[in-house]
Amino acid sequence: MIDQRTIKFFQSLPKLDNPDKEFFEPAFDIFLNELETMYDVAQKVVIPPRVRKPYRWYLNDTTNGFNSVDLCNIDGVPAHDQYKKMFTNEELEQGKISWQSEHDCFKRALEPIGKQWRWVMLVRIDPMGYWAPHLNIPGINEHDYKLYWIPLNYDKHRYFAASDVGYFEPKLGTAYIQKGHIYTYSTINLSNMPMYNLAGVAQ
């Protein structure tokens, strides 16, 4: 079940027909054939439940039915496990992140932004799954922090909410920049199908 804090967060906000660009900014389009390929691959990937990590925004964070796995690594160590190092002044060398060959379709789809990826995750939010309201605190200049969110499939009633903005359904075929380090946000899946997405940070 979705917790009361998350429900109240959504109830306090208006429903929007389109994502608010101040929070969810369209970045680039993705061809539907690429989305179909990524979605087919995503359904075969083992995606474990998301666990609490030692990041500041996890201190009061609650999730359920929220699953994620890294698609790339640094020197054989999952990139997300090196989060603190990636967002401090300890810059990673260009090209140090590597992708497993079975994930090449994701790599190709993300090439249009033309930037160096810090990490990329595959996220699955199960029916009635949610991520409670929280704020990302990357620990670096906000102008250097770009969090991309890309829906891989679509079914009605999958919502993102941002404080002082509203809640809305991201559109299939669009990669967004999500400004979760500025706005407290939350996501829920009220559909009957799992919700697959890519989430990644580039600088």
ChimeraX attribute file (.defattr): number of C-alpha atoms within 10 A of each C-alpha:
attribute: neighborCount
match mode: 1-to-1
recipient: residues
	/A:1	9
	/A:2	18
	/A:3	14
	/A:4	10
	/A:5	12
	/A:6	21
	/A:7	15
	/A:8	10
	/A:9	19
	/A:10	23
	/A:11	13
	/A:12	12
	/A:13	15
	/A:14	13
	/A:15	17
	/A:16	13
	/A:17	11
	/A:18	13
	/A:19	22
	/A:20	16
	/A:21	13
	/A:22	13
	/A:23	22
	/A:24	22
	/A:25	17
	/A:26	19
	/A:27	16
	/A:28	14
	/A:29	14
	/A:30	17
	/A:31	11
	/A:32	14
	/A:33	10
	/A:34	16
	/A:35	21
	/A:36	13
	/A:37	13
	/A:38	21
	/A:39	18
	/A:40	13
	/A:41	14
	/A:42	20
	/A:43	12
	/A:44	8
	/A:45	13
	/A:46	11
	/A:47	17
	/A:48	13
	/A:49	16
	/A:50	16
	/A:51	13
	/A:52	13
	/A:53	13
	/A:54	11
	/A:55	12
	/A:56	13
	/A:57	16
	/A:58	16
	/A:59	11
	/A:60	11
	/A:61	14
	/A:62	18
	/A:63	23
	/A:64	20
	/A:65	20
	/A:66	25
	/A:67	20
	/A:68	20
	/A:69	19
	/A:70	20
	/A:71	23
	/A:72	24
	/A:73	20
	/A:74	18
	/A:75	10
	/A:76	10
	/A:77	12
	/A:78	19
	/A:79	21
	/A:80	21
	/A:81	15
	/A:82	14
	/A:83	16
	/A:84	14
	/A:85	13
	/A:86	19
	/A:87	19
	/A:88	13
	/A:89	10
	/A:90	9
	/A:91	9
	/A:92	15
	/A:93	8
	/A:94	9
	/A:95	10
	/A:96	12
	/A:97	20
	/A:98	17
	/A:99	16
	/A:100	10
	/A:101	9
	/A:102	10
	/A:103	15
	/A:104	13
	/A:105	15
	/A:106	22
	/A:107	17
	/A:108	10
	/A:109	16
	/A:110	20
	/A:111	11
	/A:112	12
	/A:113	12
	/A:114	9
	/A:115	11
	/A:116	16
	/A:117	21
	/A:118	26
	/A:119	24
	/A:120	27
	/A:121	21
	/A:122	21
	/A:123	26
	/A:124	25
	/A:125	26
	/A:126	20
	/A:127	19
	/A:128	18
	/A:129	24
	/A:130	26
	/A:131	21
	/A:132	23
	/A:133	23
	/A:134	21
	/A:135	20
	/A:136	17
	/A:137	15
	/A:138	19
	/A:139	14
	/A:140	12
	/A:141	9
	/A:142	12
	/A:143	7
	/A:144	12
	/A:145	18
	/A:146	19
	/A:147	20
	/A:148	21
	/A:149	24
	/A:150	28
	/A:151	20
	/A:152	27
	/A:153	19
	/A:154	18
	/A:155	14
	/A:156	11
	/A:157	13
	/A:158	24
	/A:159	19
	/A:160	21
	/A:161	29
	/A:162	27
	/A:163	19
	/A:164	12
	/A:165	19
	/A:166	23
	/A:167	27
	/A:168	21
	/A:169	19
	/A:170	21
	/A:171	16
	/A:172	17
	/A:173	19
	/A:174	20
	/A:175	25
	/A:176	24
	/A:177	23
	/A:178	22
	/A:179	22
	/A:180	20
	/A:181	19
	/A:182	15
	/A:183	19
	/A:184	19
	/A:185	27
	/A:186	23
	/A:187	23
	/A:188	27
	/A:189	25
	/A:190	20
	/A:191	17
	/A:192	13
	/A:193	16
	/A:194	22
	/A:195	22
	/A:196	22
	/A:197	21
	/A:198	23
	/A:199	21
	/A:200	21
	/A:201	19
	/A:202	16
	/A:203	13
